[in-house]
Structure formats: C-alpha cells, structure tokens
C-alpha cells in the first residue's frame, strides 16, 4: 500500500471516528437568551448575561444536566423593543434552534417574546411582571418574578399605612407594565380616602421629562409614584427631577431598582422609596 492510500485511509478513519463521536456524544442543551443588550433597558440585559454565564459555568463544571449534557448559551439582542423581541425570538427558534428561551426583561418584551414562543418551545420569563403575561394561559411559559398585582398589593399597603399621604401623583411608562399598576393604585388610594391628584403616562421613547415634572410640581402632591421598568429612562427622570428641585416624597414601583440602576443614578435617587421581592417585609405590609 503506497503512502497516498495510507493517508486516504487514515483520513477516512479519522472522519469516521469524528462522525461517530458526533453521533454518540450528548449534544449540548441550547438556551437562548433574548435580552436587551442595547437601548434603555440594556443594564438589565447585561446583568442577566453575566448571571447566566456564571450559572452555566458552574452547572457544566458539575457535570451538566440530563446525564451529562452541557448547557450552551446563545444570545440575541431584543434592543428593548417589542419589534426587536419578536425578531430575536424568531431567530432563536428558527435559526439557532435553541431548546428553550430565557427572556422577559420587560413586560412589553415578554408579551412579544411569549407570543412567538407560544406552544412551540419552553419560554421562561425571568423578570417581567405584567399580569397579562401569565393570563395568556400558555402551558409552555414559566414565570420566576412576582406579577404586577402581587407587588402592587404589598407596596400600596406600605404607602397607605406607613407613608400616609393625603395626595399622590402617578407617573409612568404607557405600557402593560405601568397601566395595571395605575389601576390598582386608583383602587387602593380610593379605599383609603387618598386623592390621586395627577396621572402622567409617557411613551417609552421619552427622555425629556421636564414638562411632566413641572406639571407634577405645580400639583404639589404629598407623594410622587414613578412606574418605569427601563434603567436608563428611570435614572434620567430622577436626574431631571433633582435639577428642578425634586418632590416632597418619592417612590418607585417595586422590582426595578437594581445595583446597576443605583450606580448609574450616582445619588439622584437618594431618598426614593421602593421595595423588592427579595427584601424583608417592612411594617404595614
């Protein structure tokens, strides 16, 4: 047998072994992260990516799952918009062929993502709170966070029983995240004979809040309640509020103030009251 034939046979054997290894080795379980890595909510996406990479590293080091299958992360940027969420989710399913999708860094995003994934693939909503997400009745959807109504129920009790304002102004994004919060607040304030003196809802593309802040200040409420789930927008609101003198008392809806938000705020959110599902229950709740 000449050298050329030996080389061909050797190459064929190597290819055969590689193919055999590919067939019999357990394929990785592909997890598609659909998160905002750009846009107003990018801080949440970056935190989620870091957490996911750490978790996968630990799980794979411990032997993986399902009798030794490793986890593989595939990232797609939803850009913090419903349109981006739809496109990124479709890409994860059709092109990347992931086994499950982890998303939901905003209620509008989760509603868009889950509508694409519905009855097709496992979808895990990691953070979004809107009640409409679980009300879809999708048996493939799992939710980790509390819902909007659950968070509002506890936090509104604190506002009513501990802060005891006589007047409140509500400010928030015009989305399925903030609008249910407003409806619940209206009900809870009315039951406690607290007056809702102003409501300001803004588009998610808004970055200049001076007119809204000026209007609220003219009402002089005892408490200003802000419902916004995008870190960059939330910080921008409070920066402009401080420039215009701030308010008598201030609160932000639970579940949106992360360490990244506080670092970006650089003190402008000092004194703002909020809560989270990971905090100890305070008095009045």
HELIX and SHEET records of a PDB file:
HELIX    1   1 UNK A    3  UNK A   24  1                                  22    
HELIX    2   2 UNK A   42  UNK A   61  1                                  20    
HELIX    3   3 UNK A   82  UNK A   94  1                                  13    
HELIX    4   4 UNK A  107  UNK A  117  1                                  11    
HELIX    5   5 UNK A  131  UNK A  134  1                                   4    
HELIX    6   6 UNK A  148  UNK A  158  1                                  11    
HELIX    7   7 UNK A  159  UNK A  163  3                                   5    
HELIX    8   8 UNK A  178  UNK A  191  1                                  14    
HELIX    9   9 UNK A  210  UNK A  219  1                                  10    
HELIX   10  10 UNK A  231  UNK A  243  1                                  13    
HELIX   11  11 UNK A  259  UNK A  265  1                                   7    
SHEET    1   A 5 UNK A  71  UNK A  77  0                                        
SHEET    2   A 5 UNK A  29  UNK A  35  1                                        
SHEET    3   A 5 UNK A 100  UNK A 103  1                                        
SHEET    4   A 5 UNK A 122  UNK A 125  1                                        
SHEET    5   A 5 UNK A 141  UNK A 143  1                                        
SHEET    1   B 4 UNK A 195  UNK A 202  0                                        
SHEET    2   B 4 UNK A 167  UNK A 173  1                                        
SHEET    3   B 4 UNK A 223  UNK A 227  1                                        
SHEET    4   B 4 UNK A 250  UNK A 252  1                                        
END                                                                             
